[in-house]
Amino acid sequence: MRFVPITDCCFEWNKFAFMQMEDGTIKGVDFQNGRMRGFANMHDYVSNLQNGVCHMPGCQEPIAEYHHVLPRSRRGSNRPGNIVGLCKGCHERVHLGELSVVGRSGESAPFAGLSALNQAVPRIYQGIVKLFGEGHVSVCSGYDTKGARKYLGLEKDHDLDGLAVIVACTGWLDVSGVSECHCCVSRRFRRHDRAVVKAQRERSYRLDGKVVAKNRKPRFEQPKRYPALSNANFSREKISRLVAVRSERSKNNVSRVLPGAMFDVEGYGCLVMTGQQNKGTRYLFNGQITFPDGKNRSIDIKKCHLIRHNSGIVFTGTKQ
């Protein structure tokens, strides 16, 4: 909302039906005819399967605890396939590692992430209503967006489906009045570059004008061509003739314009600078300028007039 003056919002509210995701033929009343139909809860269902006695072989004690075969901490399911009824003694021995649940390997939760989403969606909606106001928020479903997308002849991709053009059209606009759709393309640029030192040359040792060694001690991945002075095995006479050239640092210009800044470029209009060349005397605008030979070239900074410094997220154009 810092970039676009958004005043209204359409929310696509979908709820995942786990039974239908496992069996696509389920419809209508079939959701009420699951395997636990007629039981008050999952514990009653498991107790009925085990005739009310402990699951462990040879133990006929009544069920006192309901044990997760695959622990919940390891994404174990909370469904009957992962739960067994145990007596108190067997349950303690299983947790102590003295017994293992026979004939059951456990079952992981197949839709754990979607279950969390089902719980989160109502809270997300409440937050959006609080942000925009109840009169400025509409709700649509996946069925609505599918029909609108089919009407407009749009493919189901990341840009033009979901919480994008289709949802907005379904919530507020007459879909028949939409002739074409455009998506804004944004790019995130680094806002701060606090590095004072840009590069550092190594200390070198010359003999008769030629570099024969670098650094007093070997650095990480020291090149074999130029060994460190401590590993060179030079004679005393040769060492006395060496000329040491101190290391040099090149520093960044802390007042330079960083990539992501917006410029008015002569002949090309408003563009976003993506890099520099020739010690900052030329700017790059990759992907935004098309030269006759198809190559990317830098432009003299004298032809670039600064409009705005880097703001983090910058819109670089649109695509249809």
C-alpha positions in Angstrom: 0.0 0.0 0.0 3.1 2.3 0.1 3.2 2.0 -3.7 -0.4 1.7 -4.8 -3.3 3.6 -3.3 -5.4 0.5 -2.5 -8.8 1.4 -1.0 -10.7 -1.9 -1.4 -9.9 -5.6 -1.2 -11.4 -8.8 -2.4 -10.7 -12.0 -0.3 -10.8 -15.4 -1.9 -12.1 -17.7 0.9 -11.4 -21.4 0.4 -11.7 -24.2 2.8 -10.0 -27.5 2.2 -12.1 -30.7 2.5 -9.7 -33.4 3.5 -12.1 -36.3 2.8 -12.6 -35.2 -0.7 -8.9 -34.7 -1.2 -8.4 -38.4 -0.4 -11.4 -39.5 -2.4 -12.5 -37.2 -5.2 -15.8 -39.1 -5.6 -17.2 -37.9 -2.2 -20.2 -35.5 -2.6 -23.0 -34.2 -0.4 -24.1 -36.5 2.4 -21.0 -38.7 1.8 -19.1 -36.3 4.1 -21.4 -37.5 6.9 -20.8 -41.2 6.2 -17.1 -41.4 7.2 -15.6 -44.4 9.0 -16.4 -42.9 12.5 -20.1 -42.4 11.7 -22.2 -43.3 14.8 -19.4 -42.7 17.3 -19.2 -39.7 19.6 -15.5 -39.2 19.1 -12.3 -40.9 17.9 -11.7 -42.6 21.3 -15.0 -44.4 21.1 -14.2 -45.5 17.6 -10.8 -46.9 18.6 -12.2 -48.6 21.7 -14.8 -50.3 19.6 -12.2 -51.6 17.2 -10.2 -53.1 20.2 -13.3 -54.3 22.1 -12.4 -52.0 24.9 -9.1 -53.9 25.8 -5.4 -53.1 25.5 -3.9 -53.4 22.0 -0.8 -55.3 23.2 -0.8 -59.1 22.6 -1.8 -61.1 25.6 -3.0 -58.1 27.6 -6.7 -58.0 28.4 -6.6 -55.0 30.7 -9.2 -52.2 29.9 -8.0 -49.2 27.8 -6.7 -46.4 30.0 -4.7 -44.3 27.6 -4.9 -43.5 23.8 -1.3 -43.6 22.4 0.0 -41.9 19.2 2.1 -44.5 17.4 4.0 -41.8 15.5 4.4 -39.0 18.0 2.8 -35.6 17.3 6.2 -34.1 17.6 7.2 -36.0 14.5 4.1 -34.9 12.5 2.1 -37.9 13.6 -1.6 -37.9 12.7 -4.4 -37.5 15.1 -6.6 -39.9 13.2 -7.5 -43.5 14.2 -4.8 -45.0 11.9 -2.2 -43.5 14.2 -3.8 -44.2 17.6 -4.1 -47.3 19.8 -5.7 -47.9 23.1 -3.4 -49.1 25.9 -3.7 -50.0 29.5 -1.8 -47.8 32.0 1.0 -50.3 32.5 1.7 -51.0 28.8 1.5 -47.3 28.1 4.2 -46.5 30.6 6.4 -49.4 29.3 6.0 -48.1 25.7 7.2 -44.6 26.7 10.1 -46.2 28.6 11.2 -48.1 25.5 10.5 -51.5 27.1 7.7 -52.3 24.7 6.9 -51.4 21.1 3.4 -51.2 19.5 3.0 -54.5 17.6 1.5 -54.4 14.1 1.3 -50.6 13.8 3.8 -48.4 12.0 2.0 -45.1 12.6 0.6 -42.6 10.2 1.8 -39.1 9.5 -0.5 -36.1 9.2 -1.0 -35.7 5.4 -2.7 -32.3 5.5 -1.1 -30.6 8.5 -0.2 -27.4 6.6 -3.7 -27.2 5.0 -5.3 -27.7 8.4 -3.4 -24.7 9.8 -4.5 -22.7 6.8 -8.2 -23.5 7.4 -7.7 -22.2 11.0 -5.8 -19.1 9.9 -8.1 -17.9 7.1 -10.8 -16.5 9.4 -8.2 -14.5 11.3 -6.7 -13.2 8.1 -10.1 -12.0 6.9 -10.7 -10.2 10.2 -7.4 -8.5 9.9 -8.2 -7.3 6.4 -11.6 -6.0 7.5 -9.9 -4.1 10.3 -7.5 -2.6 7.8 -9.9 -1.5 5.0 -13.3 -1.4 6.8 -16.2 -3.8 6.4 -17.7 -1.9 3.5 -14.6 -2.1 1.5 -14.0 -5.9 1.6 -15.7 -8.5 -0.5 -15.4 -12.3 -0.5 -15.3 -14.7 -3.4 -14.6 -18.5 -3.7 -12.4 -20.6 -5.8 -15.4 -21.5 -7.9 -16.0 -17.8 -8.7 -12.5 -17.2 -9.7 -12.4 -20.3 -11.9 -15.5 -19.1 -13.8 -14.0 -15.6 -14.3 -10.7 -17.0 -15.5 -12.5 -19.3 -18.0 -14.6 -16.4 -19.2 -11.5 -14.2 -19.8 -9.5 -17.0 -21.4 -6.6 -16.7 -19.0 -4.2 -19.4 -18.0 -3.9 -20.5 -14.4 -0.5 -19.1 -13.6 1.0 -17.2 -10.7 0.4 -13.7 -12.1 -3.2 -13.8 -13.2 -4.8 -16.2 -10.8 -5.2 -16.4 -7.0 -5.1 -13.0 -5.2 -4.5 -11.1 -8.4 -6.6 -9.8 -11.3 -9.2 -12.5 -11.3 -10.0 -12.1 -7.6 -10.3 -8.4 -8.0 -12.6 -8.7 -11.0 -14.8 -11.3 -9.2 -15.2 -9.1 -6.2 -15.8 -5.6 -7.5 -15.8 -5.4 -11.3 -18.0 -6.6 -14.2 -15.8 -9.3 -15.7 -17.4 -8.8 -19.2 -15.9 -5.2 -19.2 -12.3 -6.4 -18.8 -10.5 -6.4 -22.2 -6.9 -7.0 -21.1 -4.9 -7.5 -17.9 -1.5 -6.2 -16.9 0.7 -7.2 -13.9 3.2 -4.8 -12.3 6.7 -6.1 -12.2 8.6 -5.2 -9.0 12.2 -5.8 -7.9 13.8 -5.5 -4.5 17.1 -3.6 -4.4 19.6 -3.4 -1.5 19.0 -0.1 0.3 22.2 0.1 2.2 25.8 -0.6 1.3 27.9 0.2 4.3 31.1 -1.4 2.9 33.8 1.3 2.9 36.5 -0.9 1.3 35.6 -2.1 -2.2 38.8 -4.2 -2.9 42.3 -4.8 -1.5 45.4 -5.7 -3.3 47.8 -8.1 -1.8 51.3 -7.2 -0.7 53.7 -8.3 -3.4 57.5 -8.9 -3.5 59.5 -8.0 -6.6 62.9 -9.3 -7.8 64.4 -7.3 -10.6 61.1 -5.8 -11.4 59.1 -9.1 -11.5 56.6 -10.3 -8.9 58.0 -13.5 -7.3 55.9 -13.8 -4.1 52.8 -12.4 -2.4 52.0 -12.0 1.3 54.3 -12.8 4.2 52.3 -15.8 5.1 50.0 -17.9 2.8 46.4 -16.8 2.6 43.4 -18.9 1.8 43.8 -20.5 -1.6 47.2 -18.9 -2.2 48.1 -19.2 -5.9 50.9 -21.5 -6.7 52.4 -19.0 -9.2 53.1 -16.5 -6.4 53.9 -18.4 -3.2 54.0 -16.6 0.2 57.3 -15.3 1.3 57.5 -17.8 4.2 57.1 -20.7 1.7 59.3 -19.4 -1.1 62.7 -20.8 0.2 64.6 -17.8 -1.0 68.3 -17.5 -0.2 69.5 -14.7 2.1 71.1 -13.0 -0.9 67.8 -13.1 -2.9 65.8 -11.9 0.0 68.1 -8.9 0.4 67.3 -7.9 -3.2 63.5 -8.2 -2.8 61.5 -5.0 -3.1 58.2 -5.0 -1.1 55.2 -3.3 -2.6 52.6 -2.5 0.1 49.0 -3.6 -0.3 46.5 -1.0 -1.4 42.8 -0.5 -0.8 40.2 0.9 -3.0 37.3 2.5 -1.3 33.6 3.0 -2.2 32.2 6.4 -2.6 29.8 6.6 0.3 27.7 9.3 -1.4 27.2 7.3 -4.6 23.8 6.6 -6.1 22.9 2.9 -5.4 21.1 0.6 -7.8 17.3 0.9 -7.6 17.4 4.7 -8.0 14.9 6.1 -10.6 16.2 8.3 -13.4 14.7 10.4 -16.2 16.9 9.2 -19.1 17.1 11.4 -22.3 15.3 9.6 -25.1 14.1 6.7 -23.0 11.9 8.2 -20.2 11.7 7.0 -16.6 14.0 4.0 -15.9 15.5 2.2 -12.9 19.2 2.1 -12.6 20.6 -1.5 -12.1 24.3 -0.9 -12.0 27.3 1.3 -12.8 30.4 1.2 -15.0 33.5 3.2 -15.6 34.0 4.3 -12.0 30.4 5.5 -11.7 30.5 7.7 -14.8 27.9 5.5 -16.7 24.7 3.8 -15.6 23.2 0.5 -16.6 19.5 0.0 -17.2 19.5 -3.7 -18.1 16.2 -5.1 -19.6 14.6 -1.7 -19.9 16.4 -0.4 -23.0 16.4 -2.1 -26.3 19.4 -1.2 -28.6 19.3 -1.9 -32.3 22.0 -4.6 -32.0 20.2 -6.2 -29.0 23.1 -5.5 -26.5 22.9 -3.9 -23.1 25.0 -0.7 -23.0 25.6 1.8 -20.2 24.5 5.5 -20.6 26.5 8.5 -19.7 25.3 9.9 -16.3 25.1 13.4 -17.9 22.0 12.1 -19.8 20.5 10.7 -16.6 18.6 13.0 -14.2 17.9 11.6 -10.8 14.2 11.4 -9.8 14.3 9.3 -6.6 16.8 7.3 -4.7 16.5 3.6 -4.0 13.4 2.9 -1.9 13.9 -0.9 -1.5 11.1 -2.3 -3.7 10.9 -0.6 -7.1 8.4 -1.2 -9.9 10.3 -1.8 -13.1 7.4 -2.0 -15.5 4.3 -4.1 -16.5 3.6 -7.2 -18.5 0.4 -8.2 -20.2 
